[in-house]
Amino acid sequence: MSNDITDDIRKVLELEAKAIRSIPVTPDYLEVVELIFDHVHTRGGKVIASGMGKAGHVANHMATTLSSTGTPALFLHPSEAQHGDLGIIRENDVLLVLSNSGKTREILELVELTHLLHPGIPVVIITGNPDGPLSRQSRLVLYTGNPQEVCPLGLTPTTSATTMAVIGDVLVVLMMKKIGFTAGDYARRHHGGYLGEKSREAGNAD
């Protein structure tokens, strides 16, 4: 492998790592955890995660990871929501939206439609624009730090998607600790594959 390629790889890794280290750590994380715990684990609601494009894929990953670790969640595509899927939302849910720009049209419309259906649903946003229109409509804002994309064009969601995914991992870990989630709990939700076998072994050892 040429030195130029090696340098490019190291530069991308360094920039991504720097972006993660630069994510602001704020009291909003604790408030988000308390909000999710109240709505999901006390009131019986769920987390509705949504995003458009690459942010949507990250939101889907968050939803599946939350669900497998004891906090019921699902992904709602913002466009499909306008064609009937909005009906999945219930009054005790939490809407977790991802938008790097903080002004994604489809997400703005989703928030508006959600509040028409259930006015009291709280919105949490993960964004690179804490002053954008979506942030102003959200109860809590988790700021990515708005890192520069490692894409040579500065356009493709690369570093921004990475920071969103990391923030999602933070929420997963905090929620697991909040609810006292164990290996045995994991095993009851994950029966197949290597992880299922590993969690059952860990659960039997507890």
N, CA, C and O of each residue as an XYZ file, in Angstrom:
824
protein
N       0.845     -1.187      0.000
C       0.000      0.000      0.000
C       0.887      1.246      0.000
O       1.848      1.329      0.765
N       0.559      2.222     -0.867
C       1.407      3.404     -1.007
C       1.306      4.299      0.218
O       0.340      4.238      0.979
N       2.323      5.127      0.389
C       2.339      6.062      1.511
C       1.179      7.048      1.429
O       0.631      7.452      2.454
N       0.800      7.439      0.201
C      -0.305      8.389      0.042
C      -1.604      7.809      0.577
O      -2.355      8.491      1.274
N      -1.869      6.549      0.250
C      -3.093      5.897      0.736
C      -3.053      5.746      2.246
O      -4.055      5.972      2.925
N      -1.906      5.368      2.766
C      -1.760      5.218      4.212
C      -2.022      6.542      4.920
O      -2.700      6.579      5.947
N      -1.490      7.618      4.375
C      -1.713      8.940      4.954
C      -3.187      9.327      4.911
O      -3.713      9.909      5.859
N      -3.848      8.997      3.802
C      -5.279      9.308      3.683
C      -6.084      8.557      4.738
O      -6.982      9.122      5.363
N      -5.762      7.294      4.931
C      -6.479      6.486      5.924
C      -6.298      7.070      7.312
O      -7.261      7.224      8.064
N      -5.058      7.393      7.645
C      -4.773      7.935      8.976
C      -5.461      9.283      9.186
O      -5.947      9.576     10.279
N      -5.498     10.098      8.132
C      -6.137     11.404      8.244
C      -7.627     11.262      8.516
O      -8.179     11.955      9.371
N      -8.278     10.356      7.780
C      -9.714     10.133      7.999
C      -9.964      9.649      9.427
O     -10.857     10.154     10.108
N      -9.177      8.673      9.879
C      -9.353      8.153     11.234
C      -9.126      9.227     12.285
O      -9.865      9.304     13.267
N      -8.114     10.052     12.085
C      -7.822     11.120     13.045
C      -8.938     12.156     13.096
O      -9.313     12.618     14.173
N      -9.471     12.522     11.924
C     -10.543     13.512     11.884
C     -11.829     12.978     12.515
O     -12.533     13.695     13.226
N     -12.123     11.700     12.239
C     -13.322     11.102     12.840
C     -13.167     11.018     14.362
O     -14.098     11.325     15.105
N     -11.983     10.601     14.815
C     -11.749     10.499     16.254
C     -11.820     11.866     16.926
O     -12.361     11.990     18.025
N     -11.277     12.891     16.270
C     -11.337     14.243     16.812
C     -12.781     14.723     16.920
O     -13.157     15.372     17.896
N     -13.584     14.398     15.911
C     -14.987     14.801     15.934
C     -15.720     14.162     17.103
O     -16.529     14.816     17.761
N     -15.446     12.897     17.364
C     -16.086     12.211     18.488
C     -15.674     12.841     19.811
O     -16.507     13.069     20.688
N     -14.372     13.122     19.947
C     -13.894     13.730     21.196
C     -14.466     15.128     21.404
O     -14.523     15.615     22.534
N     -14.889     15.774     20.323
C     -15.379     17.150     20.407
C     -16.884     17.246     20.610
O     -17.422     18.350     20.705
N     -17.573     16.113     20.678
C     -19.018     16.156     20.943
C     -19.248     16.780     22.316
O     -18.699     16.291     23.303
N     -20.045     17.848     22.409
C     -20.265     18.494     23.705
C     -20.983     17.567     24.684
O     -21.973     16.926     24.332
N     -20.482     17.503     25.897
C     -21.118     16.737     26.966
C     -21.915     17.716     27.819
O     -21.346     18.561     28.511
N     -23.239     17.593     27.760
C     -24.113     18.563     28.414
C     -25.111     17.859     29.334
O     -25.305     16.648     29.231
N     -25.749     18.625     30.239
C     -26.780     18.045     31.106
C     -27.982     17.517     30.336
O     -28.792     16.774     30.889
N     -28.109     17.893     29.059
C     -29.250     17.426     28.272
C     -29.269     15.902     28.148
O     -30.339     15.313     27.996
N     -28.111     15.261     28.209
C     -28.083     13.804     28.137
C     -28.875     13.194     29.287
O     -29.688     12.293     29.080
N     -28.637     13.683     30.491
C     -29.364     13.172     31.647
C     -30.858     13.436     31.506
O     -31.678     12.587     31.857
N     -31.207     14.603     30.998
C     -32.616     14.931     30.826
C     -33.271     14.036     29.785
O     -34.424     13.637     29.944
N     -32.542     13.719     28.721
C     -33.082     12.820     27.702
C     -33.315     11.426     28.295
O     -34.352     10.810     28.048
N     -32.368     10.941     29.063
C     -32.513      9.623     29.695
C     -33.718      9.602     30.628
O     -34.497      8.648     30.617
N     -33.874     10.642     31.429
C     -35.021     10.702     32.350
C     -36.332     10.783     31.579
O     -37.330     10.183     31.979
N     -36.328     11.523     30.477
C     -37.523     11.658     29.649
C     -37.911     10.303     29.041
O     -39.074      9.904     29.092
N     -36.934      9.606     28.470
C     -37.205      8.302     27.878
C     -37.658      7.310     28.945
O     -38.594      6.541     28.727
N     -36.999      7.329     30.084
C     -37.381      6.413     31.160
C     -38.822      6.651     31.589
O     -39.583      5.702     31.776
N     -39.193      7.912     31.744
C     -40.554      8.246     32.168
C     -41.586      7.782     31.150
O     -42.566      7.125     31.502
N     -41.361      8.125     29.886
C     -42.355      7.816     28.865
C     -42.392      6.333     28.501
O     -43.468      5.779     28.275
N     -41.233      5.691     28.442
C     -41.179      4.301     27.986
C     -41.343      3.322     29.142
O     -42.172      2.415     29.068
N     -40.568      3.490     30.204
C     -40.538      2.489     31.265
C     -41.557      2.743     32.371
O     -41.855      1.839     33.152
N     -42.086      3.940     32.448
C     -43.122      4.228     33.439
C     -44.510      4.284     32.809
O     -45.464      3.715     33.339
N     -44.617      4.974     31.671
C     -45.921      5.158     31.037
C     -46.249      4.112     29.976
O     -47.380      4.055     29.493
N     -45.274      3.287     29.611
C     -45.534      2.230     28.643
C     -45.468      2.656     27.191
O     -46.023      1.984     26.321
N     -44.790      3.774     26.917
C     -44.629      4.222     25.539
C     -43.402      3.601     24.896
O     -42.897      2.572     25.346
N     -42.934      4.243     23.840
C     -41.756      3.758     23.126
C     -41.029      4.940     22.485
O     -41.571      6.042     22.397
N     -39.831      4.701     22.052
C     -39.064      5.704     21.321
C     -39.356      5.536     19.835
O     -39.223      4.443     19.285
N     -39.755      6.628     19.192
C     -39.930      6.648     17.743
C     -38.745      7.405     17.162
O     -38.651      8.623     17.319
N     -37.839      6.697     16.491
C     -36.653      7.331     15.909
C     -36.877      7.587     14.433
O     -37.443      6.750     13.730
N     -36.431      8.749     13.959
C     -36.646      9.076     12.552
C     -35.539      9.972     12.025
O     -34.936     10.752     12.763
N     -35.292      9.842     10.747
C     -34.326     10.676     10.050
C     -34.480     10.430      8.567
O     -35.073      9.432      8.157
N     -33.955     11.325      7.767
C     -34.051     11.206      6.313
C     -32.666     10.906      5.738
O     -31.665     11.446      6.209
N     -32.613     10.050      4.727
C     -31.334      9.750      4.097
C     -30.399      9.007      5.033
O     -30.810      8.078      5.728
N     -29.129      9.422      5.047
C     -28.132      8.746      5.875
C     -28.492      8.833      7.351
O     -28.277      7.881      8.102
N     -29.040      9.975      7.772
C     -29.463     10.123      9.172
C     -30.545      9.118      9.516
O     -30.645      8.666     10.657
N     -31.357      8.770      8.523
C     -32.398      7.774      8.751
C     -31.816      6.401      9.046
O     -32.328      5.678      9.900
N     -30.745      6.039      8.342
C     -30.106      4.753      8.604
C     -29.535      4.719     10.024
O     -29.606      3.695     10.704
N     -28.971      5.840     10.462
C     -28.444      5.918     11.825
C     -29.590      5.806     12.823
O     -29.462      5.117     13.835
N     -30.704      6.472     12.551
C     -31.866      6.422     13.439
C     -32.406      4.999     13.545
O     -32.797      4.554     14.625
N     -32.426      4.291     12.425
C     -32.879      2.893     12.436
C     -31.975      2.036     13.310
O     -32.447      1.188     14.068
N     -30.675      2.266     13.198
C     -29.713      1.533     14.036
C     -29.955      1.827     15.517
O     -29.910      0.918     16.346
N     -30.212      3.090     15.849
C     -30.490      3.451     17.239
C     -31.717      2.714     17.758
O     -31.712      2.183     18.869
N     -32.774      2.688     16.938
C     -34.021      2.060     17.365
C     -33.831      0.578     17.648
O     -34.308      0.071     18.663
N     -33.133     -0.121     16.751
C     -32.944     -1.554     16.945
C     -32.042     -1.838     18.148
O     -32.254     -2.817     18.864
N     -31.048     -0.994     18.371
C     -30.137     -1.208     19.505
C     -30.838     -0.915     20.822
O     -30.651     -1.643     21.797
N     -31.642      0.142     20.863
C     -32.425      0.422     22.071
C     -33.362     -0.736     22.385
O     -33.473     -1.157     23.536
N     -34.039     -1.255     21.353
C     -34.992     -2.346     21.569
C     -34.306     -3.584     22.116
O     -34.845     -4.247     23.001
N     -33.131     -3.905     21.607
C     -32.436     -5.122     22.039
C     -31.820     -4.972     23.420
O     -31.383     -5.955     24.019
N     -31.783     -3.750     23.925
C     -31.208     -3.519     25.256
C     -32.252     -3.004     26.247
O     -31.919     -2.317     27.213
N     -33.513     -3.344     25.998
C     -34.534     -3.137     27.019
C     -35.394     -1.903     26.921
O     -36.279     -1.705     27.753
N     -35.157     -1.055     25.916
C     -35.967      0.151     25.752
C     -36.688      0.076     24.409
O     -36.078      0.348     23.375
N     -37.971     -0.286     24.398
C     -38.706     -0.456     23.146
C     -38.628      0.779     22.249
O     -38.890      1.900     22.686
N     -38.267      0.552     20.999
C     -38.114      1.644     20.040
C     -38.340      1.104     18.640
O     -38.172     -0.089     18.387
N     -38.718      1.981     17.744
C     -38.831      1.597     16.336
C     -38.490      2.783     15.453
O     -38.511      3.935     15.888
N     -38.176      2.473     14.203
C     -37.854      3.502     13.228
C     -39.087      3.832     12.406
O     -39.793      2.935     11.945
N     -39.343      5.111     12.225
C     -40.440      5.582     11.392
C     -39.867      6.427     10.271
O     -39.263      7.470     10.519
N     -40.056      5.975      9.029
C     -39.577      6.755      7.896
C     -40.458      7.996      7.755
O     -41.682      7.874      7.716
N     -39.863      9.182      7.677
C     -40.670     10.406      7.668
C     -41.602     10.528      6.472
O     -42.671     11.127      6.584
N     -41.217      9.970      5.332
C     -42.101     10.021      4.170
C     -43.236      9.013      4.287
O     -44.386      9.326      3.978
N     -42.909      7.801      4.734
C     -43.947      6.792      4.922
C     -44.947      7.220      5.985
O     -46.110      6.818      5.948
N     -44.491      8.041      6.937
C     -45.396      8.525      7.982
C     -46.581      9.271      7.383
O     -47.688      9.229      7.918
N     -46.339      9.955      6.266
C     -47.399     10.736      5.643
C     -48.370      9.872      4.848
O     -49.360     10.375      4.318
N     -48.093      8.586      4.765
C     -48.954      7.677      4.020
C     -49.530      6.600      4.944
O     -49.766      5.466      4.528
N     -49.749      6.979      6.200
C     -50.434      6.098      7.129
C     -49.605      5.569      8.276
O     -50.151      5.213      9.320
N     -48.278      5.509      8.102
C     -47.453      4.936      9.168
C     -47.407      5.815     10.412
O     -46.954      5.368     11.466
N     -47.866      7.049     10.304
C     -47.935      7.935     11.473
C     -48.790      7.313     12.568
O     -48.634      7.632     13.747
N     -49.694      6.422     12.170
C     -50.591      5.800     13.135
C     -49.896      4.941     14.172
O     -50.522      4.546     15.155
N     -48.610      4.638     13.980
C     -47.872      3.843     14.963
C     -47.580      4.647     16.225
O     -47.284      4.070     17.272
N     -47.660      5.971     16.136
C     -47.308      6.828     17.255
C     -48.462      6.886     18.255
O     -49.620      7.079     17.884
N     -48.115      6.712     19.536
C     -49.090      6.799     20.621
C     -48.730      7.958     21.532
O     -47.621      8.487     21.466
N     -49.663      8.350     22.378
C     -49.517      9.578     23.148
C     -48.380      9.556     24.158
O     -47.895     10.619     24.545
N     -47.935      8.371     24.604
C     -46.861      8.301     25.600
C     -45.478      8.120     24.985
O     -44.498      7.936     25.707
N     -45.391      8.170     23.668
C     -44.112      7.960     22.994
C     -43.204      9.193     23.074
O     -43.635     10.288     23.433
N     -41.946      8.974     22.729
C     -40.957     10.042     22.578
C     -40.495     10.034     21.131
O     -40.158      8.976     20.599
N     -40.475     11.188     20.487
C     -40.007     11.296     19.108
C     -38.548     11.727     19.111
O     -38.223     12.836     19.535
N     -37.669     10.846     18.638
C     -36.230     11.114     18.559
C     -35.871     11.313     17.094
O     -35.902     10.362     16.312
N     -35.531     12.535     16.720
C     -35.271     12.827     15.308
C     -33.807     13.203     15.100
O     -33.161     13.785     15.971
N     -33.306     12.850     13.915
C     -31.928     13.143     13.542
C     -31.923     14.024     12.308
O     -32.548     13.697     11.299
N     -31.218     15.140     12.390
C     -31.073     16.039     11.243
C     -29.820     16.862     11.428
O     -29.758     17.716     12.313
N     -28.818     16.613     10.599
C     -27.579     17.367     10.734
C     -27.788     18.851     10.477
O     -27.233     19.693     11.183
N     -28.593     19.174      9.461
C     -28.851     20.577      9.126
C     -29.798     21.245     10.106
O     -29.802     22.468     10.246
N     -30.599     20.433     10.782
C     -31.590     20.984     11.702
C     -32.785     21.597     11.005
O     -33.581     22.294     11.635
N     -32.923     21.348      9.714
C     -34.032     21.936      8.967
C     -34.525     21.015      7.848
O     -35.071     21.488      6.850
N     -34.335     19.714      8.011
C     -34.782     18.756      7.009
C     -36.295     18.849      6.844
O     -37.043     18.713      7.812
N     -36.736     19.082      5.618
C     -38.160     19.339      5.376
C     -39.034     18.182      5.848
O     -40.048     18.403      6.509
N     -38.652     16.961      5.517
C     -39.476     15.814      5.872
C     -39.594     15.636      7.385
O     -40.625     15.182      7.882
N     -38.542     15.992      8.110
C     -38.587     15.864      9.567
C     -39.414     16.987     10.175
O     -40.148     16.765     11.138
N     -39.302     18.192      9.621
C     -40.161     19.283     10.074
C     -41.631     18.912      9.906
O     -42.448     19.170     10.790
N     -41.958     18.308      8.776
C     -43.335     17.898      8.530
C     -43.754     16.788      9.483
O     -44.892     16.766      9.952
N     -42.833     15.860      9.772
C     -43.140     14.774     10.702
C     -43.461     15.318     12.089
O     -44.422     14.881     12.723
N     -42.668     16.261     12.556
C     -42.913     16.855     13.870
C     -44.272     17.544     13.891
O     -45.033     17.397     14.847
N     -44.573     18.292     12.842
C     -45.859     18.999     12.770
C     -47.026     18.003     12.779
O     -47.999     18.193     13.510
N     -46.928     16.955     11.976
C     -48.004     15.965     11.909
C     -48.146     15.197     13.221
O     -49.257     14.873     13.641
N     -47.028     14.913     13.857
C     -47.064     14.217     15.144
C     -47.795     15.040     16.186
O     -48.599     14.509     16.953
N     -47.522     16.320     16.215
C     -48.164     17.186     17.201
C     -49.630     17.444     16.883
O     -50.415     17.750     17.781
N     -50.002     17.324     15.623
C     -51.425     17.396     15.286
C     -52.149     16.156     15.794
O     -53.304     16.233     16.214
N     -51.465     15.007     15.755
C     -52.051     13.756     16.206
C     -52.043     13.640     17.724
O     -53.046     13.279     18.338
N     -50.883     13.956     18.323
C     -50.719     13.885     19.780
C     -49.919     15.116     20.219
O     -48.689     15.070     20.221
N     -50.578     16.201     20.586
C     -49.894     17.474     20.877
C     -48.833     17.408     21.970
O     -47.904     18.215     21.973
N     -48.956     16.467     22.889
C     -48.037     16.477     24.026
C     -46.776     15.674     23.850
O     -45.962     15.609     24.772
N     -46.580     15.056     22.693
C     -45.400     14.199     22.516
C     -44.123     15.040     22.511
O     -44.014     15.991     21.737
N     -43.153     14.695     23.371
C     -41.887     15.449     23.388
C     -40.989     15.046     22.230
O     -40.967     13.889     21.811
N     -40.252     16.022     21.724
C     -39.318     15.782     20.625
C     -37.893     15.992     21.131
O     -37.592     16.987     21.789
N     -37.025     15.037     20.811
C     -35.586     15.138     21.095
C     -34.878     15.115     19.752
O     -35.173     14.271     18.906
N     -33.947     16.037     19.550
C     -33.228     16.073     18.282
C     -31.733     15.882     18.493
O     -31.153     16.415     19.439
N     -31.119     15.118     17.602
C     -29.667     15.019     17.498
C     -29.297     15.767     16.228
O     -29.746     15.403     15.141
N     -28.478     16.814     16.353
C     -28.290     17.716     15.222
C     -26.947     18.426     15.262
O     -26.295     18.519     16.302
N     -26.559     18.919     14.101
C     -25.378     19.771     14.002
C     -25.741     21.236     14.011
O     -24.872     22.093     13.854
N     -27.018     21.538     14.192
C     -27.498     22.923     14.176
C     -28.435     23.161     15.354
O     -29.651     23.028     15.211
N     -27.887     23.512     16.516
C     -28.720     23.678     17.711
C     -29.630     24.894     17.667
O     -30.483     25.053     18.541
N     -29.468     25.753     16.670
C     -30.303     26.943     16.550
C     -31.288     26.858     15.384
O     -31.965     27.837     15.069
N     -31.367     25.700     14.750
C     -32.230     25.541     13.584
C     -33.693     25.401     13.960
O     -34.019     25.291     15.142
N     -34.581     25.405     12.970
C     -36.020     25.319     13.236
C     -36.431     24.037     13.951
O     -37.353     24.061     14.765
N     -35.774     22.932     13.668
C     -36.114     21.696     14.372
C     -35.724     21.763     15.845
O     -36.452     21.264     16.703
N     -34.595     22.368     16.139
C     -34.180     22.520     17.529
C     -35.165     23.381     18.300
O     -35.435     23.129     19.474
N     -35.697     24.390     17.642
C     -36.660     25.271     18.313
C     -37.975     24.557     18.599
O     -38.733     24.981     19.471
N     -38.248     23.491     17.878
C     -39.469     22.728     18.100
C     -39.239     21.514     18.995
O     -40.160     20.733     19.231
N     -38.031     21.355     19.488
C     -37.681     20.188     20.296
C     -37.570     20.561     21.765
O     -37.189     21.679     22.113
N     -37.905     19.615     22.606
C     -37.771     19.844     24.044
C     -36.307     19.789     24.463
O     -35.858     20.575     25.297
N     -35.568     18.849     23.872
C     -34.162     18.685     24.223
C     -33.322     18.531     22.965
O     -33.760     17.938     21.980
N     -32.106     19.076     23.011
C     -31.208     19.067     21.858
C     -29.880     18.424     22.249
O     -29.251     18.829     23.226
N     -29.460     17.422     21.481
C     -28.136     16.827     21.640
C     -27.312     17.247     20.428
O     -27.593     16.853     19.297
N     -26.292     18.054     20.693
C     -25.507     18.701     19.640
C     -24.301     17.856     19.277
O     -23.542     17.434     20.150
N     -24.127     17.612     17.991
C     -22.996     16.800     17.524
C     -21.675     17.556     17.539
O     -20.608     16.946     17.478
N     -21.741     18.872     17.620
C     -20.530     19.683     17.479
C     -20.337     20.170     16.058
O     -19.422     20.946     15.780
N     -21.213     19.708     15.140
C     -21.179     20.113     13.735
C     -19.782     19.952     13.129
O     -19.201     20.926     12.650
N     -19.241     18.732     13.145
C     -17.896     18.522     12.603
C     -17.861     18.664     11.086
O     -18.870     18.462     10.410
N     -16.714     19.007     10.570
C     -16.524     19.058      9.120
C     -16.529     17.634      8.569
O     -15.918     16.737      9.150
N     -17.220     17.428      7.447
C     -17.274     16.103      6.847
C     -15.900     15.718      6.303
O     -15.188     16.560      5.755
N     -15.527     14.446      6.454
C     -14.258     13.983      5.888
C     -14.368     13.753      4.382
O     -13.353     13.599      3.703
N     -15.577     13.729      3.865
C     -15.777     13.635      2.414
C     -14.967     14.729      1.723
O     -15.052     15.888      2.128
N     -14.185     14.399      0.692
C     -13.360     15.405      0.008
C     -14.166     16.581     -0.534
O     -13.637     17.680     -0.703
N     -15.457     16.344     -0.809
C     -16.318     17.423     -1.296
C     -16.938     18.227     -0.158
O     -17.503     19.298     -0.379
N     -16.828     17.707      1.048
C     -17.456     18.369      2.183
C     -18.965     18.254      2.157
O     -19.654     19.058      2.786
N     -19.497     17.266      1.440
C     -20.942     17.151      1.244
C     -21.536     15.858      1.799
O     -22.559     15.887      2.482
N     -20.907     14.740      1.510
C     -21.467     13.453      1.903
C     -21.507     13.313      3.420
O     -20.500     13.563      4.083
N     -22.661     12.913      3.993
C     -22.732     12.701      5.442
C     -21.789     11.588      5.873
O     -22.106     10.408      5.726
N     -20.660     11.953      6.391
C     -19.662     10.988      6.848
C     -19.404     11.220      8.333
O     -19.886     10.461      9.174
N     -18.656     12.250      8.654
C     -18.357     12.549     10.055
C     -19.613     12.898     10.837
O     -19.738     12.542     12.009
N     -20.533     13.585     10.199
C     -21.778     13.939     10.898
C     -22.562     12.683     11.270
O     -23.128     12.604     12.360
N     -22.596     11.705     10.371
C     -23.289     10.452     10.669
C     -22.581      9.694     11.779
O     -23.227      9.067     12.619
N     -21.245      9.750     11.785
C     -20.476      9.081     12.833
C     -20.807      9.649     14.202
O     -21.030      8.894     15.148
N     -20.841     10.975     14.318
C     -21.122     11.587     15.618
C     -22.553     11.292     16.070
O     -22.800     11.095     17.260
N     -23.494     11.262     15.123
C     -24.866     10.902     15.490
C     -24.924      9.481     16.039
O     -25.585      9.222     17.045
N     -24.222      8.555     15.368
C     -24.217      7.161     15.809
C     -23.602      7.024     17.199
O     -24.075      6.237     18.019
N     -22.557      7.785     17.454
C     -21.903      7.723     18.765
C     -22.830      8.261     19.850
O     -22.902      7.694     20.940
N     -23.533      9.339     19.561
C     -24.496      9.873     20.523
C     -25.577      8.837     20.803
O     -26.017      8.687     21.943
N     -26.007      8.121     19.762
C     -26.961      7.045     19.973
C     -26.416      5.968     20.893
O     -27.136      5.464     21.754
N     -25.150      5.611     20.720
C     -24.523      4.618     21.595
C     -24.479      5.109     23.042
O     -24.688      4.332     23.973
N     -24.209      6.391     23.223
C     -24.202      6.965     24.575
C     -25.574      6.796     25.222
O     -25.675      6.391     26.380
N     -26.622      7.105     24.475
C     -27.978      6.972     25.017
C     -28.296      5.519     25.360
O     -28.924      5.241     26.382
N     -27.861      4.594     24.505
C     -28.089      3.173     24.770
C     -27.426      2.756     26.080
O     -28.053      2.108     26.919
N     -26.169      3.125     26.251
C     -25.437      2.740     27.462
C     -26.066      3.365     28.700
O     -26.225      2.696     29.721
N     -26.425      4.638     28.616
C     -27.037      5.309     29.771
C     -28.375      4.684     30.129
O     -28.697      4.534     31.308
N     -29.161      4.317     29.114
C     -30.451      3.680     29.386
C     -30.260      2.287     29.989
O     -31.007      1.905     30.890
N     -29.291      1.534     29.517
C     -29.030      0.216     30.094
C     -28.693      0.323     31.576
O     -29.152     -0.478     32.389
N     -27.883      1.327     31.914
C     -27.531      1.519     33.320
C     -28.726      2.007     34.127
O     -28.907      1.611     35.278
N     -29.537      2.865     33.525
C     -30.705      3.415     34.210
C     -31.691      2.316     34.597
O     -32.248      2.344     35.694
N     -31.912      1.347     33.704
C     -32.902      0.307     33.973
C     -32.283     -0.958     34.566
O     -33.000     -1.920     34.840
N     -30.973     -0.973     34.768
C     -30.304     -2.134     35.342
C     -30.363     -3.352     34.435
O     -30.620     -4.466     34.890
N     -30.126     -3.131     33.158
C     -30.243     -4.194     32.152
C     -29.110     -5.200     32.300
O     -27.943     -4.816     32.376
N     -29.454     -6.515     32.343
C     -28.471     -7.561     32.599
C     -28.251     -8.448     31.373
O     -28.969     -8.348     30.378
N     -27.246     -9.316     31.466
C     -27.001    -10.283     30.396
C     -28.190    -11.220     30.237
O     -28.524    -11.630     29.125
N     -28.824    -11.555     31.350
C     -30.012    -12.388     31.288
C     -31.143    -11.696     30.548
O     -31.863    -12.329     29.776
N     -31.301    -10.400     30.780
C     -32.306     -9.621     30.053
C     -31.996     -9.615     28.566
O     -32.894     -9.728     27.731
N     -30.716     -9.480     28.246
C     -30.302     -9.473     26.846
C     -30.609    -10.812     26.182
O     -31.097    -10.860     25.052
N     -30.320    -11.887     26.890
C     -30.521    -13.221     26.340
C     -31.988    -13.479     26.003
O     -32.293    -14.146     25.015
N     -32.890    -12.954     26.822
C     -34.317    -13.166     26.573
C     -34.809    -12.416     25.344
O     -35.890    -12.699     24.828
N     -34.011    -11.454     24.872
C     -34.383    -10.682     23.677
C     -33.573    -11.077     22.450
O     -33.894    -10.670     21.334
N     -32.531    -11.865     22.654
C     -31.600    -12.179     21.558
C     -31.293    -13.667     21.586
O     -30.306    -14.094     22.185
N     -32.148    -14.460     20.932
C     -32.021    -15.908     21.022
C     -31.043    -16.492     20.010
O     -30.449    -17.541     20.261
N     -30.869    -15.836     18.884
C     -30.080    -16.423     17.812
C     -28.639    -15.969     17.777
O     -28.280    -14.935     18.340
N     -27.812    -16.765     17.100
C     -26.452    -16.371     16.790
C     -25.490    -16.355     17.956
O     -25.801    -16.786     19.067
N     -24.309    -15.841     17.659
C     -23.223    -15.815     18.639
C     -23.569    -14.978     19.858
O     -23.298    -15.377     20.990
N     -24.174    -13.802     19.623
C     -24.499    -12.928     20.748
C     -25.535    -13.555     21.671
O     -25.470    -13.392     22.889
N     -26.499    -14.280     21.083
C     -27.484    -14.954     21.913
C     -26.835    -16.000     22.809
O     -27.134    -16.085     24.000
N     -25.932    -16.802     22.215
C     -25.239    -17.818     22.995
C     -24.361    -17.185     24.065
O     -24.334    -17.652     25.204
N     -23.650    -16.133     23.710
C     -22.755    -15.475     24.666
C     -23.541    -14.858     25.818
O     -23.114    -14.935     26.970
N     -24.698    -14.240     25.514
C     -25.492    -13.605     26.573
C     -26.097    -14.642     27.503
O     -26.221    -14.400     28.703
N     -26.477    -15.804     26.957
C     -27.025    -16.845     27.820
C     -25.961    -17.400     28.753
O     -26.232    -17.693     29.917
N     -24.741    -17.543     28.229
C     -23.653    -18.001     29.095
C     -23.367    -16.996     30.211
O     -23.154    -17.369     31.365
N     -23.369    -15.707     29.839
C     -23.131    -14.672     30.845
C     -24.273    -14.610     31.857
O     -24.051    -14.394     33.048
N     -25.504    -14.805     31.361
C     -26.660    -14.775     32.257
C     -26.648    -15.925     33.239
O     -27.039    -15.753     34.394
N     -26.203    -17.106     32.804
C     -26.116    -18.246     33.700
C     -25.034    -18.079     34.748
O     -25.106    -18.655     35.834
N     -24.020    -17.276     34.407
C     -22.911    -17.060     35.343
C     -23.279    -16.058     36.417
O     -22.662    -16.041     37.482
N     -24.296    -15.203     36.154
C     -24.664    -14.178     37.131
C     -25.277    -14.784     38.379
O     -25.643    -14.058     39.303
